[in-house]
Amino acid sequence: MSLKFFRLNMKVIVWITIVALVLLFGAGSIVDIVRSDKSGRYAGEAFGKPVTFQEFNRFFRATELFMPISDRSAINDPDLLRSFTWQNIVYAREARNVGITVSDGEVREQVTKILDQHGLSNPTPEQYRIWLTRNLQINPREFEESLREFMKIQKLLGRQLSNLPTNPPVEAETEKSAETPKQTEEEALQKRQMAFMTWTHELNQKAAVKDYLALPEEMPKSEVPVTSPDETHPVSEKVSPSPESRKEEIENETDRR
């Protein structure tokens, strides 16, 4: 069962932005795949500080849980899901850096909304635990901490979006008269999206994420000529004769005798 209520009521859809970033800058630009003597102890680094395996796995699981429905197909793409996870770690650390917090009361309020949406009103702690275990294979503490991190991210992105211009730029009267209100609104939205993506891109550069877990891309194997050792007959021609052709050879040999 998906967390449809939470995903459909997110104030800011992170994933649309990330997909656009992937298209603009390439998924590989989010992280720097490196080999390090720290690779056995940490999952990577962000903002010059280590990311433990526990932290990475927590965000990886949270990314799976709270990904909006429209982008659920990304779960089947390990590389994309990995990029989403690192992006969320970057957002979460930036939220921490700027002092964004989410209280226990805010988390409980959101949990209540999620449970109400799924027909579980005023559950006992045991009912709540069983529901999470059966539907999400997660315990209450892990679920609530994952939810808290994503709520911090939403606050961060909401704050950033609120700082972007909401009104279209003032144009000359002749230009304005040639545009429909819908065109003007679309242009303003596009500029806001570009400003937000630029901010995210600059944040990623500042974070300078290093991924110790990812394996470097394999070098393409050198093409070996498909020929026999004497380079005169293609290997594809050196196949075992079919039973029918072998039978015919034997019959011809018998006739000659």
ChimeraX attribute file (.defattr): number of C-alpha atoms within 10 A of each C-alpha:
attribute: neighborCount
match mode: 1-to-1
recipient: residues
	/A:1	7
	/A:2	15
	/A:3	18
	/A:4	15
	/A:5	16
	/A:6	19
	/A:7	18
	/A:8	12
	/A:9	10
	/A:10	14
	/A:11	13
	/A:12	16
	/A:13	16
	/A:14	19
	/A:15	17
	/A:16	14
	/A:17	16
	/A:18	21
	/A:19	17
	/A:20	15
	/A:21	19
	/A:22	17
	/A:23	10
	/A:24	12
	/A:25	12
	/A:26	11
	/A:27	18
	/A:28	12
	/A:29	17
	/A:30	25
	/A:31	23
	/A:32	15
	/A:33	18
	/A:34	15
	/A:35	15
	/A:36	13
	/A:37	8
	/A:38	12
	/A:39	15
	/A:40	11
	/A:41	13
	/A:42	19
	/A:43	20
	/A:44	28
	/A:45	23
	/A:46	20
	/A:47	17
	/A:48	12
	/A:49	11
	/A:50	16
	/A:51	22
	/A:52	14
	/A:53	15
	/A:54	11
	/A:55	13
	/A:56	19
	/A:57	14
	/A:58	18
	/A:59	24
	/A:60	20
	/A:61	15
	/A:62	22
	/A:63	23
	/A:64	15
	/A:65	19
	/A:66	18
	/A:67	23
	/A:68	23
	/A:69	12
	/A:70	11
	/A:71	11
	/A:72	15
	/A:73	12
	/A:74	17
	/A:75	16
	/A:76	9
	/A:77	10
	/A:78	10
	/A:79	14
	/A:80	18
	/A:81	19
	/A:82	21
	/A:83	19
	/A:84	26
	/A:85	21
	/A:86	26
	/A:87	24
	/A:88	23
	/A:89	26
	/A:90	24
	/A:91	24
	/A:92	20
	/A:93	19
	/A:94	19
	/A:95	19
	/A:96	15
	/A:97	9
	/A:98	9
	/A:99	10
	/A:100	16
	/A:101	16
	/A:102	15
	/A:103	11
	/A:104	11
	/A:105	9
	/A:106	13
	/A:107	17
	/A:108	14
	/A:109	11
	/A:110	17
	/A:111	17
	/A:112	16
	/A:113	16
	/A:114	18
	/A:115	19
	/A:116	14
	/A:117	14
	/A:118	15
	/A:119	10
	/A:120	15
	/A:121	13
	/A:122	11
	/A:123	14
	/A:124	10
	/A:125	10
	/A:126	9
	/A:127	12
	/A:128	17
	/A:129	16
	/A:130	16
	/A:131	19
	/A:132	16
	/A:133	13
	/A:134	11
	/A:135	11
	/A:136	14
	/A:137	11
	/A:138	17
	/A:139	15
	/A:140	15
	/A:141	10
	/A:142	13
	/A:143	18
	/A:144	18
	/A:145	16
	/A:146	19
	/A:147	22
	/A:148	21
	/A:149	24
	/A:150	23
	/A:151	22
	/A:152	22
	/A:153	26
	/A:154	20
	/A:155	18
	/A:156	22
	/A:157	20
	/A:158	14
	/A:159	12
	/A:160	14
	/A:161	16
	/A:162	10
	/A:163	11
	/A:164	13
	/A:165	13
	/A:166	13
	/A:167	11
	/A:168	14
	/A:169	11
	/A:170	8
	/A:171	9
	/A:172	8
	/A:173	8
	/A:174	8
	/A:175	9
	/A:176	12
	/A:177	10
	/A:178	9
	/A:179	10
	/A:180	9
	/A:181	11
	/A:182	9
	/A:183	11
	/A:184	15
	/A:185	14
	/A:186	12
	/A:187	14
	/A:188	17
	/A:189	16
	/A:190	12
	/A:191	17
	/A:192	19
	/A:193	17
	/A:194	15
	/A:195	16
	/A:196	18
	/A:197	17
	/A:198	13
	/A:199	13
	/A:200	20
	/A:201	18
	/A:202	12
	/A:203	17
	/A:204	20
	/A:205	14
	/A:206	13
	/A:207	22
	/A:208	18
	/A:209	26
	/A:210	25
	/A:211	23
	/A:212	23
	/A:213	15
	/A:214	16
	/A:215	10
	/A:216	10
	/A:217	7
	/A:218	6
	/A:219	6
	/A:220	6
	/A:221	6
	/A:222	6
	/A:223	6
	/A:224	6
	/A:225	9
	/A:226	11
	/A:227	14
	/A:228	13
	/A:229	9
	/A:230	7
	/A:231	10
	/A:232	8
	/A:233	12
	/A:234	13
	/A:235	13
	/A:236	9
	/A:237	9
	/A:238	10
	/A:239	7
	/A:240	8
	/A:241	9
	/A:242	8
	/A:243	9
	/A:244	8
	/A:245	11
	/A:246	11
	/A:247	12
	/A:248	11
	/A:249	11
	/A:250	10
	/A:251	12
	/A:252	10
	/A:253	10
	/A:254	9
	/A:255	7
	/A:256	6
	/A:257	6
